Amino acid sequence: MPYSGHAMERFCVQDACFEYSDYVRTGCFNQTQSHGGPIREGVEAKITYISSPIWPGNVITRLELAD
């Protein structure tokens, strides 16, 4: 997503898919790569998430990155 854009960032891990944006408040992780977010191709991460009743799909409640 471009820095000035409002598009959603998306990725899937096996059957769990995630969609988020800096411009959508969910109370959960929403920092896109274009705004300095840590999620990138090849980075090992442990993602804790819930299926949100008010947000379509899954929301990230905890993100742990490998060193």
PAKEZA-185088 format. One line per 5 residues: number of its first residue (from 1); their letters; for each residue x, y, z of N, C-alpha, C, O. Coordinates in nm, 2 decimals. Layout:
<sites>
NUM> a> X/Y/Z/X/Y/Z/X/Y/Z/X/Y/Z; ...
</sites>
This chain:
<sites>
1> mpysg> 0.08/-0.12/0.00/0.00/0.00/0.00/0.09/0.12/0.00/0.19/0.13/0.07; 0.06/0.22/-0.08/0.13/0.35/-0.08/0.11/0.42/0.06/0.01/0.40/0.12; 0.21/0.50/0.09/0.21/0.57/0.22/0.08/0.65/0.24/0.02/0.65/0.35; 0.04/0.72/0.14/-0.08/0.80/0.15/-0.21/0.73/0.12/-0.32/0.79/0.13; -0.21/0.60/0.09/-0.33/0.52/0.06/-0.41/0.48/0.17/-0.36/0.48/0.29
6> hamer> -0.53/0.44/0.15/-0.62/0.39/0.25/-0.65/0.24/0.22/-0.75/0.19/0.28; -0.58/0.18/0.14/-0.61/0.04/0.10/-0.58/-0.05/0.22/-0.50/-0.02/0.32; -0.63/-0.17/0.22/-0.61/-0.27/0.33/-0.49/-0.35/0.29/-0.47/-0.39/0.18; -0.41/-0.39/0.40/-0.30/-0.48/0.38/-0.35/-0.62/0.41/-0.43/-0.63/0.51; -0.32/-0.72/0.33/-0.37/-0.85/0.35/-0.26/-0.96/0.34/-0.16/-0.94/0.27
11> fcvqd> -0.28/-1.06/0.42/-0.19/-1.18/0.41/-0.26/-1.30/0.48/-0.35/-1.28/0.56; -0.22/-1.42/0.44/-0.28/-1.54/0.50/-0.16/-1.63/0.54/-0.06/-1.63/0.49; -0.19/-1.70/0.65/-0.10/-1.81/0.70/-0.19/-1.93/0.71/-0.28/-1.94/0.79; -0.16/-2.03/0.62/-0.24/-2.14/0.61/-0.39/-2.10/0.59/-0.41/-2.03/0.49; -0.48/-2.14/0.67/-0.62/-2.10/0.65/-0.66/-1.97/0.72/-0.78/-1.93/0.71
16> acfey> -0.57/-1.91/0.80/-0.61/-1.79/0.87/-0.56/-1.66/0.79/-0.45/-1.65/0.76; -0.66/-1.58/0.75/-0.63/-1.46/0.67/-0.65/-1.34/0.76/-0.74/-1.34/0.84; -0.58/-1.23/0.73/-0.58/-1.11/0.80/-0.59/-0.99/0.71/-0.53/-1.00/0.60; -0.66/-0.89/0.75/-0.68/-0.77/0.67/-0.68/-0.65/0.76/-0.76/-0.65/0.86; -0.60/-0.55/0.74/-0.60/-0.44/0.83/-0.55/-0.31/0.76/-0.49/-0.32/0.65
21> sdyvr> -0.57/-0.20/0.82/-0.52/-0.07/0.77/-0.50/0.02/0.89/-0.56/0.01/0.99; -0.40/0.12/0.86/-0.37/0.22/0.97/-0.50/0.31/0.99/-0.51/0.37/1.09; -0.58/0.32/0.89/-0.70/0.41/0.89/-0.83/0.34/0.94/-0.93/0.41/0.95; -0.82/0.22/0.98/-0.94/0.15/1.04/-0.91/0.11/1.18/-0.81/0.03/1.21; -0.98/0.16/1.28/-0.96/0.14/1.42/-1.03/0.01/1.46/-1.15/-0.01/1.44
26> tgcfn> -0.95/-0.09/1.51/-1.01/-0.21/1.55/-0.98/-0.24/1.70/-1.04/-0.33/1.76; -0.88/-0.17/1.76/-0.84/-0.20/1.89/-0.73/-0.31/1.89/-0.69/-0.35/1.99; -0.70/-0.35/1.77/-0.60/-0.46/1.75/-0.49/-0.41/1.66/-0.49/-0.30/1.62; -0.39/-0.50/1.63/-0.28/-0.46/1.54/-0.33/-0.41/1.41/-0.42/-0.47/1.35; -0.28/-0.30/1.36/-0.32/-0.24/1.23/-0.21/-0.16/1.16/-0.25/-0.08/1.07
31> qtqsh> -0.09/-0.18/1.20/0.02/-0.10/1.14/0.07/-0.16/1.01/0.14/-0.27/1.01; 0.04/-0.10/0.90/0.08/-0.15/0.76/0.23/-0.13/0.74/0.29/-0.05/0.80; 0.28/-0.21/0.65/0.42/-0.21/0.61/0.46/-0.07/0.56/0.57/-0.02/0.59; 0.37/0.00/0.49/0.41/0.13/0.44/0.42/0.24/0.54/0.47/0.35/0.52; 0.37/0.21/0.66/0.38/0.30/0.78/0.47/0.25/0.88/0.45/0.28/1.00
36> ggpir> 0.56/0.16/0.84/0.66/0.11/0.94/0.63/-0.02/1.01/0.70/-0.06/1.10; 0.52/-0.08/0.97/0.48/-0.21/1.03/0.58/-0.32/1.01/0.65/-0.32/0.91; 0.59/-0.41/1.10/0.69/-0.51/1.11/0.67/-0.63/1.02/0.76/-0.71/1.00; 0.55/-0.65/0.97/0.51/-0.77/0.90/0.56/-0.76/0.75/0.52/-0.67/0.68; 0.66/-0.85/0.72/0.71/-0.85/0.58/0.73/-1.00/0.54/0.74/-1.09/0.62
41> egvea> 0.74/-1.02/0.41/0.77/-1.15/0.35/0.90/-1.21/0.41/1.00/-1.14/0.42; 0.89/-1.33/0.46/1.01/-1.40/0.52/1.04/-1.38/0.66/1.12/-1.44/0.72; 0.97/-1.28/0.73/0.99/-1.26/0.87/0.91/-1.36/0.95/0.79/-1.38/0.92; 0.98/-1.43/1.04/0.91/-1.53/1.12/0.83/-1.46/1.24/0.89/-1.38/1.31; 0.71/-1.50/1.25/0.63/-1.43/1.35/0.53/-1.53/1.42/0.49/-1.63/1.36
46> kityi> 0.50/-1.51/1.54/0.39/-1.58/1.61/0.27/-1.48/1.62/0.29/-1.38/1.68; 0.16/-1.52/1.57/0.05/-1.44/1.56/-0.07/-1.50/1.65/-0.11/-1.61/1.63; -0.11/-1.42/1.75/-0.23/-1.46/1.82/-0.34/-1.37/1.77/-0.33/-1.25/1.76; -0.46/-1.44/1.75/-0.57/-1.36/1.68/-0.70/-1.42/1.73/-0.71/-1.53/1.79; -0.80/-1.34/1.70/-0.94/-1.38/1.73/-1.02/-1.35/1.60/-0.98/-1.27/1.52
51> sspiw> -1.13/-1.43/1.59/-1.22/-1.40/1.48/-1.32/-1.29/1.54/-1.39/-1.32/1.63; -1.32/-1.18/1.48/-1.40/-1.06/1.53/-1.54/-1.07/1.49/-1.58/-1.09/1.38; -1.63/-1.05/1.59/-1.78/-1.05/1.55/-1.82/-0.92/1.48/-1.92/-0.92/1.41; -1.74/-0.81/1.49/-1.77/-0.68/1.43/-1.69/-0.65/1.31/-1.72/-0.56/1.23; -1.58/-0.72/1.29/-1.48/-0.70/1.18/-1.48/-0.82/1.10/-1.46/-0.93/1.15
56> pgnvi> -1.49/-0.81/0.97/-1.48/-0.93/0.88/-1.35/-1.00/0.89/-1.24/-0.94/0.87; -1.34/-1.13/0.93/-1.22/-1.20/0.93/-1.16/-1.20/1.07/-1.22/-1.19/1.17; -1.02/-1.22/1.07/-0.95/-1.23/1.19/-0.88/-1.10/1.23/-0.84/-1.02/1.14; -0.86/-1.07/1.36/-0.78/-0.95/1.40/-0.67/-1.00/1.49/-0.68/-1.09/1.57; -0.55/-0.94/1.47/-0.43/-0.97/1.54/-0.43/-0.91/1.68/-0.44/-0.79/1.69
61> trlel> -0.43/-0.99/1.79/-0.43/-0.94/1.92/-0.29/-0.93/1.98/-0.27/-0.86/2.08; -0.20/-1.01/1.93/-0.06/-1.01/1.98/0.03/-1.06/1.86/0.00/-1.15/1.79; 0.14/-0.99/1.85/0.24/-1.02/1.74/0.38/-1.03/1.80/0.43/-0.93/1.86; 0.44/-1.15/1.78/0.57/-1.17/1.83/0.66/-1.20/1.71/0.63/-1.29/1.64; 0.77/-1.12/1.70/0.86/-1.14/1.58/0.99/-1.21/1.63/1.04/-1.19/1.74
66> ad> 1.04/-1.30/1.54/1.17/-1.37/1.57/1.28/-1.27/1.56/1.28/-1.17/1.48; 1.39/-1.29/1.63/1.51/-1.20/1.62/1.59/-1.23/1.50/1.69/-1.16/1.47
</sites>
